[in-house]
Amino acid sequence: MSVDICEVIITASDAEWLVRFTRSLVEDRLVACGQHITPVRSVYRWDGEIQEDTEARVALHTRADLVPAVVERVNREHPYDVPCVLAVPVFASNPAYAQWVLDETGSPE
């Protein structure tokens, strides 16, 4: 069963900033919820050097058509020069949960 929702993954070095950012997205109805995981260990190449850092990660659930607005907001407000923001389509889900995500996102009440 295909549904029109996505999981958007974002990482940040500051877990509290990420919680506040998630809350602002929920308040603005850009996402239905965010599930935080901390700490996560990230290994990556930056400026030609291998880096290893502890970060926080959030999985956001939203409508597929709101992903561009979420990405734009991340790019505008995130403290990183190149923030990790990945949108993964949801191919199947609990139908009631998918409907809840759709109901909680989009136009303000």
C-alpha positions as CSV (number, residue, x, y, z in Angstrom):
1,M,0.0,0.0,0.0
2,S,1.5,3.3,-1.1
3,V,1.0,6.4,1.0
4,D,1.9,10.0,0.5
5,I,4.1,10.4,3.5
6,C,7.9,10.5,4.0
7,E,10.4,10.1,6.8
8,V,12.8,13.0,6.9
9,I,16.1,12.4,8.7
10,I,18.1,15.3,10.1
11,T,21.3,15.2,12.3
12,A,22.8,18.0,14.4
13,S,25.6,18.3,16.9
14,D,23.3,20.0,19.5
15,A,20.5,17.7,20.6
16,E,18.6,20.5,22.3
17,W,18.7,22.6,19.2
18,L,17.3,19.7,17.2
19,V,14.4,19.2,19.7
20,R,13.6,22.9,19.5
21,F,13.8,22.8,15.7
22,T,11.5,19.8,15.6
23,R,9.0,21.5,17.9
24,S,8.9,24.5,15.6
25,L,8.2,22.2,12.6
26,V,5.4,20.5,14.5
27,E,3.9,23.9,15.6
28,D,4.0,25.1,12.0
29,R,2.3,21.8,10.8
30,L,5.2,21.0,8.5
31,V,5.7,17.6,10.3
32,A,3.4,15.5,12.4
33,C,6.1,14.3,14.8
34,G,9.8,13.8,15.4
35,Q,11.4,10.8,17.0
36,H,14.8,11.7,18.5
37,I,17.8,9.4,18.9
38,T,20.8,10.5,20.8
39,P,23.7,10.0,20.7
40,V,24.6,8.7,17.2
41,R,28.2,8.3,16.1
42,S,28.9,9.9,12.7
43,V,32.0,9.2,10.6
44,Y,32.5,11.3,7.4
45,R,35.0,13.1,5.3
46,W,35.1,16.9,5.6
47,D,37.6,19.2,4.0
48,G,39.7,16.2,3.1
49,E,39.9,14.8,6.6
50,I,38.1,11.9,8.1
51,Q,35.9,13.2,11.0
52,E,34.2,11.3,13.8
53,D,31.6,13.1,16.0
54,T,28.7,12.5,18.3
55,E,25.4,13.9,17.0
56,A,21.7,13.8,17.6
57,R,19.3,12.4,14.9
58,V,15.6,12.9,14.4
59,A,13.2,11.0,12.1
60,L,10.3,13.4,11.1
61,H,7.1,12.1,9.6
62,T,5.3,14.4,7.1
63,R,3.4,14.6,3.9
64,A,5.5,14.1,0.8
65,D,4.4,17.5,-0.6
66,L,5.8,19.3,2.5
67,V,9.3,17.8,2.1
68,P,10.6,20.8,0.0
69,A,9.4,23.2,2.8
70,V,11.1,21.2,5.5
71,V,14.4,21.0,3.5
72,E,14.2,24.8,2.9
73,R,13.7,25.4,6.6
74,V,16.6,23.1,7.5
75,N,18.9,24.9,5.0
76,R,17.9,28.3,6.5
77,E,18.1,27.5,10.2
78,H,20.5,24.6,10.7
79,P,23.9,25.6,12.1
80,Y,25.9,23.3,9.7
81,D,27.2,24.6,6.4
82,V,25.9,21.4,4.8
83,P,23.2,19.8,7.0
84,C,22.2,16.2,6.6
85,V,18.6,16.1,5.5
86,L,17.3,13.0,3.8
87,A,13.7,12.3,2.8
88,V,12.7,8.6,2.5
89,P,9.4,7.7,1.0
90,V,7.1,5.4,3.0
91,F,5.8,2.6,0.9
92,A,3.6,1.0,3.5
93,S,2.4,1.8,7.0
94,N,-0.4,1.4,9.5
95,P,-3.3,3.1,7.6
96,A,-4.5,4.9,10.7
97,Y,-1.0,6.2,11.4
98,A,-0.6,7.5,7.9
99,Q,-3.9,9.2,8.1
100,W,-2.9,10.8,11.4
101,V,0.3,12.2,9.7
102,L,-1.8,13.6,6.9
103,D,-4.3,15.1,9.4
104,E,-1.6,16.7,11.5
105,T,0.3,18.4,8.7
106,G,-0.6,20.9,6.1
107,S,-2.9,23.9,6.7
108,P,-3.1,25.4,10.1
109,E,-6.2,24.7,12.1
